[in-house]
Amino acid sequence: MEKYIQPFVDVCVNVFRDFIGVELETERPHFANKEDPHEWDVSAVIGLTGEARGAVVISMKQALARKLTGALTGSTHDELDDEVIDAIGEIINIIAGNAKRGLEESFRLVISLPTIVRGAGHSIQWPNDQARIICIPFHIFENEVFCLSVAIEASSGA
C-alpha cells in the first residue's frame, strides 16, 4: 500500500512548496472510516479510473481554503467564494495529475475533473464500500491541518 500512497505524499509536499510557497509537515497516515465525523468545511474530489479505481480528496476548514487562495492569488477572501472553490479544485487537480505519473509503473489511470463538496460535516461518496481510505494529515502555516485522503484498488483484470 505504501508504494501507492508515497507518490501522493511527495507530490502534495512539492505542490504546496512550488505553487503556494509553503512547507508542509507530513503526519502519520492512517486508515479512515467514512462514517467517522470530521471537522472539514470543504473537500475537493478527483476520481480515478482505468487499471485501478478510487478517489483522491483534499479536505480542510474554510479558513485554510481562503488563506491558501490568498497565497495563490494575492487577494483576500472573506467567504468560500468561486475563486476559493476554483483554487482548491486546481490544487487537487495538480496533485492528482502529478501523482498519476508516479503511479504509472503500477497502473494506467484516468483522472476526472475535480468536484467540490462544501458544508460543515459533509460526506464523500467513495467508489465502493470495500475501499480502504487512507488519510494523510498535513500541518501547514504552523497550526493548521488538512487531510489528503486516498482510496485506490486495482480494477478487475488489472
C-alpha positions in Angstrom: 0.0 0.0 0.0 2.9 2.4 0.8 4.1 2.4 -2.8 0.6 3.7 -3.9 0.5 6.3 -1.1 4.0 7.7 -1.3 3.5 9.4 -4.7 0.6 11.4 -3.2 2.7 12.5 -0.2 5.6 13.5 -2.3 3.5 15.4 -4.9 1.5 17.2 -2.2 4.6 18.4 -0.5 6.1 19.6 -3.8 2.9 21.3 -5.0 2.5 23.3 -1.8 6.2 24.2 -1.8 6.4 25.1 -5.5 3.0 26.6 -6.3 2.0 28.1 -2.9 5.4 28.7 -1.4 4.7 27.0 1.9 6.3 23.9 3.6 4.2 21.1 4.8 4.8 18.7 7.7 3.5 15.3 6.9 1.9 13.4 9.8 1.5 9.7 10.1 -1.1 8.3 7.5 -3.9 6.3 9.0 -7.0 4.4 7.8 -10.1 6.5 7.9 -13.6 5.2 8.4 -16.0 7.1 6.0 -18.6 7.0 8.8 -16.4 8.9 11.3 -17.4 12.6 11.8 -14.9 15.2 10.7 -14.3 18.9 11.0 -13.8 19.8 7.3 -15.8 22.6 5.6 -14.7 21.9 2.0 -13.3 18.9 0.1 -12.2 18.7 -3.5 -12.6 15.2 -5.1 -10.8 13.7 -8.1 -12.0 10.2 -9.3 -9.6 7.6 -10.6 -10.5 5.0 -13.2 -8.6 2.7 -15.5 -6.5 -0.2 -14.3 -7.3 1.0 -10.8 -10.2 2.9 -9.4 -10.7 5.1 -6.5 -10.5 8.8 -5.5 -8.2 11.4 -4.1 -9.7 14.0 -1.8 -8.3 17.1 -0.1 -10.3 18.3 2.8 -9.8 21.4 5.0 -11.5 24.1 7.1 -12.9 27.1 5.3 -10.4 29.5 6.8 -7.5 27.4 5.4 -9.1 27.3 1.9 -9.4 31.1 2.0 -5.8 31.5 3.2 -4.4 29.2 0.5 -6.3 31.0 -2.2 -4.9 34.3 -0.9 -1.4 32.9 -1.1 -2.0 31.8 -4.7 -3.8 34.9 -5.9 -2.6 37.7 -3.6 -6.3 38.6 -2.9 -8.3 38.4 0.4 -11.4 36.2 0.7 -13.9 36.6 3.5 -16.1 33.7 2.3 -15.9 30.4 0.4 -16.5 32.2 -2.9 -16.0 31.0 -6.5 -12.3 31.9 -6.6 -11.7 29.9 -3.4 -13.6 26.9 -4.8 -11.6 27.1 -8.1 -8.3 27.3 -6.3 -9.0 24.3 -4.1 -10.1 22.4 -7.2 -6.9 23.3 -9.1 -4.8 22.2 -6.1 -6.3 18.7 -6.1 -6.1 18.6 -9.9 -2.4 19.3 -9.8 -1.8 16.8 -7.0 -3.8 14.0 -8.7 -2.2 14.7 -12.1 1.3 14.5 -10.8 0.6 11.5 -8.6 -0.9 9.7 -11.6 2.5 10.0 -13.2 4.2 8.5 -10.1 1.8 5.5 -10.3 2.2 4.8 -14.0 4.6 1.9 -13.2 1.7 0.1 -11.5 -1.5 1.4 -13.2 -2.7 3.3 -16.2 -5.1 5.8 -14.8 -7.6 8.4 -16.0 -8.5 11.2 -13.6 -11.8 13.1 -13.5 -12.4 16.7 -13.3 -12.5 18.0 -9.7 -15.8 18.1 -7.8 -16.1 20.4 -4.8 -18.1 19.4 -1.7 -18.8 22.0 0.9 -20.6 22.4 4.2 -19.7 21.6 7.8 -19.6 17.8 8.3 -20.2 16.9 4.7 -19.6 13.4 3.5 -17.9 11.9 0.5 -19.3 9.1 -1.5 -16.3 6.8 -2.1 -16.1 4.4 -5.1 -17.3 1.4 -3.2 -18.0 0.1 0.3 -14.8 -2.0 0.4 -12.4 0.8 -0.4 -9.7 1.4 2.3 -9.4 5.1 2.8 -6.0 6.4 3.9 -5.9 9.9 5.4 -2.6 11.7 5.2 -2.7 14.6 7.5 -0.5 17.6 6.8 0.3 20.6 9.0 0.6 23.9 7.3 1.1 27.6 8.5 2.2 26.5 12.0 -1.1 25.3 13.4 -3.5 24.5 10.6 -4.2 21.0 9.3 -5.7 19.5 6.1 -6.1 15.9 5.0 -5.3 14.3 1.7 -7.4 11.1 1.6 -6.7 8.4 -1.0 -8.6 5.2 -1.8 -7.2 3.1 -4.7 -7.8 -0.5 -5.6 -6.9 -2.5 -8.7 -9.8 -2.9 -11.2 -10.8 -6.4 -12.2 -8.3 -7.8 -14.6 -5.6 -5.3 -13.9 
